Amino acid sequence: MTNGKIITIRPARDEDGEQLGHLIALCWADYEGCVFDRHGEMAWLDTVSSDYESKGGIVWCAISDERVIGSVAVAPAGQIGGAWEITKVYVEPSLRRVGLGSRLMHLAEEHAAVGGARRIVLWTDTRFEAAHRFYECLGYIPDGRTRELNDLSQSIEYFYAKTLAGEV
């Protein structure tokens, strides 16, 4: 229970894509210049679960009152040996700072560790300053790398990484 709400975390299903899209749009609404294009840049929402399963990963949804209120995804980062990548980290704004995001991140880290990950990596938009603080509190370290996505939002992202316990 979080903030008096009963929350269930379960593997996502492809049919969760529409609600997950609403969550992402809600989260992005706080940031000037973030453009949510559901049928253009976000068409992957139609097969969100299947896509991650095909990569050897998983997406989880936090559900309350039959609504998606949080999410996280993790899959092997093919281009970075021994690393898994966390994506799709979203929590409904009214439920931030109550532990739900940490629960989702720990679940993803544990899943990756069971899958053989030695390190977890993620990219986060330069505008998401609260997310940067959140990741850093969880032990993620930026290394100064950035990438441009050339999307409608003109996103530039920072790279973060965390070595899992027992690894050097």
C-alpha positions in Angstrom: 0.0 0.0 0.0 1.3 3.5 -0.9 -0.4 6.7 0.0 -3.5 4.7 1.1 -3.6 3.0 -2.4 -3.4 -0.7 -2.9 -0.7 -1.2 -5.6 0.0 -4.4 -7.5 3.2 -4.8 -9.6 2.9 -7.3 -12.3 4.4 -8.1 -15.7 3.0 -5.8 -18.4 0.8 -7.1 -21.2 0.6 -5.6 -24.7 -2.9 -4.4 -23.9 -1.4 -2.2 -21.1 0.2 0.0 -23.8 -2.7 2.5 -24.0 -2.7 3.1 -20.3 1.1 3.2 -20.2 0.9 5.9 -22.9 -1.4 8.0 -20.8 1.1 7.7 -17.9 4.0 8.8 -20.1 2.0 11.7 -21.5 1.1 12.8 -17.9 4.7 12.6 -16.8 6.0 14.5 -19.8 3.4 17.2 -19.4 5.6 18.7 -16.6 8.5 19.4 -19.0 8.5 22.1 -21.6 9.2 20.9 -25.1 8.4 17.2 -24.4 6.1 16.0 -27.2 4.0 12.9 -26.8 3.3 11.4 -30.2 1.3 8.2 -29.5 1.0 6.9 -33.0 4.2 8.2 -34.4 7.1 8.0 -32.0 5.2 5.8 -29.5 3.8 3.1 -31.7 5.9 0.6 -29.7 3.2 0.9 -27.0 1.1 -1.5 -29.1 3.5 -4.4 -28.4 5.4 -3.2 -25.4 5.4 -6.5 -23.6 6.1 -8.7 -26.6 9.0 -6.4 -27.7 10.8 -6.7 -24.4 10.2 -10.4 -24.2 11.8 -10.8 -27.6 14.9 -9.0 -26.3 15.1 -11.2 -23.3 13.7 -8.5 -21.0 10.5 -7.6 -19.2 8.3 -4.6 -18.5 6.4 -4.3 -15.2 3.4 -2.1 -14.5 2.3 -0.9 -11.1 -1.5 -1.0 -11.0 -4.0 0.7 -8.7 -7.7 0.8 -9.2 -7.2 -1.0 -12.6 -4.9 1.8 -13.8 -1.3 1.8 -14.7 0.4 4.2 -12.3 4.0 3.2 -12.7 6.3 1.3 -14.9 9.8 0.0 -15.5 11.4 -2.1 -18.2 14.8 -3.9 -18.3 16.5 -5.9 -21.0 20.1 -6.9 -22.0 22.0 -4.0 -23.4 23.4 -5.8 -26.4 26.0 -3.2 -27.3 27.4 -3.1 -23.7 28.7 -6.5 -22.6 27.4 -7.7 -19.3 25.1 -4.8 -18.9 21.3 -4.6 -18.9 19.4 -1.4 -19.6 16.6 0.1 -17.6 14.0 2.1 -19.5 10.3 3.2 -19.2 10.7 4.4 -15.6 7.5 6.4 -14.9 5.5 7.0 -11.8 2.3 9.0 -11.6 3.3 12.5 -10.3 1.0 12.3 -7.3 2.7 9.1 -6.2 6.3 10.2 -6.4 8.6 10.2 -3.4 6.6 7.5 -1.6 8.8 4.5 -2.6 7.1 3.2 -5.7 9.8 4.2 -8.0 12.4 2.6 -5.8 10.4 -0.6 -5.7 10.2 -0.7 -9.5 13.9 0.0 -9.9 14.9 -2.7 -7.4 12.7 -5.2 -9.1 14.3 -4.4 -12.5 17.8 -4.6 -10.9 17.1 -8.0 -9.3 15.7 -9.4 -12.5 18.8 -8.2 -14.4 21.1 -9.7 -11.8 19.3 -13.1 -12.1 19.8 -12.8 -15.9 23.6 -12.4 -15.4 23.9 -8.6 -15.4 27.0 -7.1 -13.9 26.0 -3.6 -14.5 22.8 -1.6 -15.1 22.8 1.4 -17.5 20.1 3.9 -18.4 19.6 7.1 -20.3 17.6 10.0 -19.0 16.5 13.3 -20.6 18.5 16.3 -19.6 15.3 18.0 -18.6 14.3 15.4 -16.0 16.3 16.8 -13.1 14.3 15.2 -10.3 14.9 11.8 -12.1 18.6 12.5 -12.1 18.6 13.0 -8.3 16.4 9.9 -7.9 18.9 7.7 -9.9 21.9 9.1 -8.1 20.2 8.3 -4.7 19.9 4.7 -6.0 23.7 4.6 -6.8 23.6 5.4 -10.5 26.6 7.5 -11.6 26.6 9.8 -14.7 29.8 9.6 -16.8 29.3 12.8 -18.8 28.1 11.0 -22.0 25.1 12.4 -23.8 23.2 11.4 -26.9 20.7 13.3 -29.1 17.6 11.4 -30.1 16.5 13.6 -33.0 12.9 13.1 -32.0 10.0 15.6 -31.9 11.0 16.7 -28.4 14.6 17.3 -29.5 15.7 15.1 -26.6 19.2 15.0 -25.3 19.9 12.3 -22.7 22.5 11.7 -20.0 24.1 8.3 -19.5 24.1 6.7 -16.0 25.5 3.3 -14.8 25.5 1.3 -11.7 27.7 -1.7 -10.9 25.6 -4.4 -9.2 26.6 -5.8 -5.8 29.5 -8.2 -5.9 30.8 -6.8 -9.2 33.8 -4.5 -9.6 
